[in-house]
Amino acid sequence: MNKEKRFEKIYSQGAGSIEIWVDKETGVNYLYRSAGYGGGLTVLLDEDGNPVITREKEI
């Protein structure tokens, strides 16, 4: 089994309450928001409604 982590945190704001994670296999960016005991994860979209993609060289 591949021991390399698939997701990498590339941004954090507000003591970790807002984070951006990148799927290193697809390059798709995800926005994670936590508050209290809850949290949510969604695909990060650009101004045209397309998923934000980070190329491997940019990670």
Secondary structure, 3 states (H helix, E strand, C coil): CCCCCCEEEEEEECCCCEEEEEECCCCEEEEEEEECCEEEEEECECCCCCECECCHHHC
